[in-house]
Amino acid sequence: MRYGLTNNMRFSQAVLWLCSILFAFFGTISVLWPKEIAAAADIELPTATARIDFAATYGGLELGIAAFLVFCAQRNERVRLGLLATAFCIAGFALTHAIGIVLAKGDVRPILYLVLVFEMSGVALSLWAAQRTV
């Protein structure tokens, strides 16, 4: 064992670092290219106000979550908290996407199904890793 960490804890920390990187990536591209990211979901951002608000909501929030996950990943006693926070955040996205798809009776672009699968996988992986930290 390196640094006294179990394989389970190393795995859990790796998952948390991966999640922080993904949140930072999506947050960064939402800040840098809000019109292009929004267009993937058929959202138009016709004004500077709309672009700034989109960037703050999608980019800023995700960058903040990424920073919190990095904070959690740096200490063993915070890893489980970070993984649970990740699971709850992504579950919020996934649940809302799923409800929206059902209410729209499936009349949505295929990208949303891909996003939903990605989100559900993230929730499952985060919860599995959190369970392994106990």
WOGI-V173097 format. One record per run of one state. SS is the DSSP state (A for helix, B for strand, O for the rest). FROM is the first residue (numbers start at 1). LEN is the number of residues. If there is no record, write none. Layout:
ss:SS from:FROM len:LEN
ss:SS from:FROM len:LEN
This chain:
ss:O from:1 len:1
ss:A from:2 len:3
ss:O from:5 len:2
ss:A from:7 len:26
ss:O from:33 len:1
ss:A from:34 len:6
ss:O from:40 len:8
ss:A from:48 len:26
ss:O from:74 len:2
ss:A from:76 len:28
ss:O from:104 len:6
ss:A from:110 len:23
ss:O from:133 len:2
